[in-house]
Amino acid sequence: MSKNKRRFISGATCPKCDSMDTMVLFIENNVEKVECVKCHHQMVQPEGAVQGATRQFEQVIGVFTPDD
């Protein structure tokens, strides 16, 4: 059993219970999910929607990958 890393999303508000700073991002079965730690409301964004949200002229300088 592997432990999933959960990261809080600063300033995010839960669409169900309106609580701020209770949303966490984690990966489950290679799918990114967001969950409210207060009311347990979950959201999953389909892969196609993630690709469609990429900005046309955005350039990535580098990707930060923290050590485990």
Contacts in CASP RR format, 6 or more apart in sequence:
PFRMAT RR
TARGET T0000
AUTHOR 0000-0000-0000
METHOD contacts of the structure
MODEL  1
MSKNKRRFISGATCPKCDSMDTMVLFIENNVEKVECVKCHHQMVQPEGAV
QGATRQFEQVIGVFTPDD
4 26 0 8 1.000
4 27 0 8 1.000
4 28 0 8 1.000
5 26 0 8 1.000
5 27 0 8 1.000
6 24 0 8 1.000
6 25 0 8 1.000
6 26 0 8 1.000
7 24 0 8 1.000
7 25 0 8 1.000
7 26 0 8 1.000
8 21 0 8 1.000
8 23 0 8 1.000
8 24 0 8 1.000
8 25 0 8 1.000
9 23 0 8 1.000
9 24 0 8 1.000
9 25 0 8 1.000
9 34 0 8 1.000
10 21 0 8 1.000
11 20 0 8 1.000
11 21 0 8 1.000
12 20 0 8 1.000
12 21 0 8 1.000
12 22 0 8 1.000
12 23 0 8 1.000
12 34 0 8 1.000
13 19 0 8 1.000
13 20 0 8 1.000
13 23 0 8 1.000
14 20 0 8 1.000
14 22 0 8 1.000
14 23 0 8 1.000
14 36 0 8 1.000
14 38 0 8 1.000
14 39 0 8 1.000
14 41 0 8 1.000
15 41 0 8 1.000
15 43 0 8 1.000
16 36 0 8 1.000
16 39 0 8 1.000
16 41 0 8 1.000
17 36 0 8 1.000
17 38 0 8 1.000
17 39 0 8 1.000
17 41 0 8 1.000
19 36 0 8 1.000
19 38 0 8 1.000
19 39 0 8 1.000
22 36 0 8 1.000
22 37 0 8 1.000
22 38 0 8 1.000
23 34 0 8 1.000
23 35 0 8 1.000
23 36 0 8 1.000
23 37 0 8 1.000
24 34 0 8 1.000
24 35 0 8 1.000
24 36 0 8 1.000
24 37 0 8 1.000
25 32 0 8 1.000
25 33 0 8 1.000
25 34 0 8 1.000
26 32 0 8 1.000
26 33 0 8 1.000
26 35 0 8 1.000
27 33 0 8 1.000
31 44 0 8 1.000
32 44 0 8 1.000
32 45 0 8 1.000
32 50 0 8 1.000
33 42 0 8 1.000
33 43 0 8 1.000
33 44 0 8 1.000
34 42 0 8 1.000
34 43 0 8 1.000
34 44 0 8 1.000
35 41 0 8 1.000
35 42 0 8 1.000
35 43 0 8 1.000
36 42 0 8 1.000
END
